[in-house]
């Protein structure tokens, strides 16, 4: 299962708590159980680290092999409601070549805990930069999928100093907007009152047909997070032409040819036109679930790009 984006629902269903939170103790336990079940699928982390930032405590995991610990690391940013376990298809292959850090995004369901209101996009980038500094990373290759791709570019927009390179997997709100029909389709996927079969069907549609039922641990985790957690983060903004022109780090963008999230052909055109240092392509036969559909090929492409932009060669 891959990251599922449900942007509309949290705009319509709010409560008075200004921070991201689980809606009940029962819901929190349900998510924790799903999280623990999904984490078993991953290699055992070398370390589990909780980084204190101005906006809350961010859970990070470190995965590495002894022979590659000297190399510049990769930092993985997940999609909406997905958290660290969503990287199961990619993690083992990446850590064979480089140290890898993963984090649970602040204000999202996961092991990170938000303690202060995140008011805008710059503050979203600020806490992420604080995580990189807190981990002691001088340079890091940041890879993000879906909303994690937006978060990666948002970091490059405001705090590029520790970024060695950026790798994006079908990022949203970066090169092209999401169609209105997809924003509307996302609402029933994340509304608890909607019958579960309907919500799962919509989740599957949004992710390009990926399995979205409890027989798949990552899907179960994402569904639990959407059902039991209230997002309280600013909605991602669409990158402007000037934003893209000002990005000053090497960018690799792999767009999904069959993505339901945007017109990927136009996204490729936009990226080539406005980003000065970019390698962007349309990945044939891929949906928004690209990282799980082509894990080996994606890993190979990203590791090649990272190698080209590393100082540890």
VEXKOL-26143 format. One record per residue (C-alpha): residue in three letters; z, y, x. Coordinates in steps of 0.2 Angstrom, whole numbers, plus 2048, in hexadecimal, padded with zeros to 3 digits. Example, Ala and Ser with C-alpha at 12.3 -4.5 7.8 and 13.67 -1.06 7.14 Angstrom:
2
ALA8277EA83E SER8247FB844 
This chain:
313
UNK800800800 UNK7FC811806 UNK803823803 UNK8018287F1 UNK80083B7ED UNK8078417DD UNK8088547DD UNK8088597CB UNK8178507C4 UNK8248597CE UNK81D86A7C8 UNK8208657B6 UNK83185C7B7 UNK83E8657C0 UNK8518667C0 UNK85D8737C6 UNK86186B7D7 UNK8578757E4 UNK8578667F0 UNK84D8567F1 UNK8598497EA UNK85A8387E2 UNK85D83A7CF UNK86B82D7CE UNK8758217D9 UNK86C8127D0 UNK85B81A7D5 UNK86181D7E7 UNK86780B7E9 UNK8568057E1 UNK84D80F7EE UNK8588097FC UNK8557F77F8 UNK8427FA7F8 UNK843803808 UNK84D7F6811 UNK8417E880A UNK8327F2811 UNK83A7F6822 UNK83B7E4826 UNK8287E3827 UNK8287EF836 UNK82C7EB848 UNK83E7EE84C UNK841800851 UNK847803863 UNK85281185C UNK85681984B UNK85A82C84D UNK860839840 UNK85A84A846 UNK86485983F UNK85886883A UNK85C878831 UNK856870821 UNK85E85F822 UNK85F84F82B UNK84F84682F UNK84E833832 UNK84482E841 UNK83F81D848 UNK83A81A85A UNK82E80B85E UNK829807870 UNK8257FA87C UNK82C7FC88E UNK81B7FD896 UNK81580C88C UNK82581688A UNK81F823897 UNK81082888D UNK80F837881 UNK815830870 UNK80D83085F UNK816837850 UNK81283083F UNK81483A82F UNK81283081E UNK80B83480E UNK81483A7FE UNK82382F7F9 UNK81E822806 UNK82A824815 UNK82A81A825 UNK82680981E UNK81480E819 UNK80F80D82B UNK8117FA82B UNK7FE7F782D UNK7FC80383C UNK80D803845 UNK80B7F384F UNK7FA7F7856 UNK7FE80985B UNK80E804864 UNK8057F886F UNK7FD807878 UNK80A816875 UNK81C819870 UNK81C81D85D UNK828828853 UNK829827840 UNK832833834 UNK836834822 UNK83184581C UNK83E851817 UNK83F854804 UNK837843801 UNK83E8327FC UNK84482A80C UNK85382A818 UNK85183D81C UNK85D848812 UNK85985A80D UNK86786680E UNK85F87780D UNK85187E802 UNK83F87D80A UNK83788D804 UNK82688D80A UNK819885815 UNK81F88D825 UNK831886822 UNK82987581F UNK821876831 UNK83187D838 UNK83C86E834 UNK82F86283B UNK82E86C84B UNK84186B84C UNK83F85884B UNK833857859 UNK83F863864 UNK84E85885F UNK845848864 UNK842851875 UNK82F84F874 UNK82585B87F UNK815856879 UNK81184A86A UNK801844861 UNK80484684F UNK7FC83B842 UNK7FD83E830 UNK7F6835820 UNK7F383E810 UNK80184B80D UNK80784681E UNK7F684C824 UNK7F985D81C UNK80A85D824 UNK80285A835 UNK7F6868833 UNK80487382C UNK80E87083C UNK7FE874847 UNK7FC88483C UNK80E88B840 UNK81588184F UNK80787A85A UNK81187B86A UNK81686986B UNK806861864 UNK7FB858870 UNK7EF853862 UNK7ED850850 UNK7E7841846 UNK7E4842834 UNK7E0834827 UNK7D883B817 UNK7E484A817 UNK7E5854807 UNK7E5867805 UNK7DE869816 UNK7CB869816 UNK7C8868803 UNK7D286A7F3 UNK7D885C7E8 UNK7CE85B7D8 UNK7D78617C8 UNK7D58507C0 UNK7DE8477CE UNK7EC8537CD UNK7EE84F7BA UNK7EC83D7BE UNK7FA83E7CA UNK8078437BD UNK8098337B3 UNK80B8297C4 UNK81B8327C8 UNK8238357B7 UNK8318297B4 UNK82F8297A1 UNK81D8237A3 UNK81D8107A0 UNK81D8077B1 UNK80C7FE7AF UNK80380E7AB UNK80B8177BA UNK8068087C6 UNK7F58097BF UNK7F381B7C3 UNK7FB8197D4 UNK7EE80C7D8 UNK7E08177D2 UNK7E68267DC UNK7E781C7EC UNK7D58147E9 UNK7DA8047E1 UNK7E87FF7ED UNK7F47F37E6 UNK8037FC7DD UNK80F7EF7D7 UNK8207E87DC UNK8187D97E4 UNK8137E47F3 UNK8237EB7FC UNK81B7FC801 UNK8147FF7EF UNK8267FB7E8 UNK82E8077F4 UNK8228157EF UNK8248127DD UNK8378127DE UNK8368237E8 UNK82B82B7DB UNK8368247CD UNK8478287D4 UNK8458387DF UNK84284A7DB UNK8378537E7 UNK83C8657EB UNK83086B7F8 UNK8238787F7 UNK8128727F1 UNK8068707FF UNK7FA87F800 UNK7E787D803 UNK7E2882815 UNK7D7891815 UNK7C8894820 UNK7D389F82C UNK7E089282D UNK7D4885833 UNK7CC89183F UNK7DD894847 UNK7E188284A UNK7E288185D UNK7E586F860 UNK7D9860861 UNK7D7858850 UNK7D084784B UNK7CD845838 UNK7C8835830 UNK7C383981E UNK7C282B811 UNK7B082980A UNK7B68237F9 UNK7C682E7F8 UNK7CB8347E7 UNK7D48437EE UNK7C684E7F3 UNK7B384E7F7 UNK7B4847808 UNK7A284C80D UNK7A685E80A UNK7B785B814 UNK7AD856823 UNK7A1865822 UNK7B0871820 UNK7B986982F UNK7AA86A83A UNK7A687C835 UNK7B8884837 UNK7C2879843 UNK7BE87D855 UNK7C486D85D UNK7C185F850 UNK7BA84E84F UNK7B884A83C UNK7AE83C834 UNK7AC834823 UNK7B3822824 UNK7A781681B UNK7AE80C80C UNK7BF81380E UNK7CB81A800 UNK7DA825801 UNK7E2814807 UNK7D9815817 UNK7E7811823 UNK7EB80181A UNK7D87FC817 UNK7D37FE829 UNK7E27FD834 UNK7DB7F6844 UNK7CC801844 UNK7D6810840 UNK7E380C84E UNK7D580A85A UNK7CC81B856 UNK7DD824856 UNK7E381D867 UNK7D282186F UNK7D4833869 UNK7E683486F UNK7E182D880 UNK7D483B881 UNK7E184887E UNK7EF842888 UNK7F6848899 UNK7FD83789D UNK7EB8308A1 
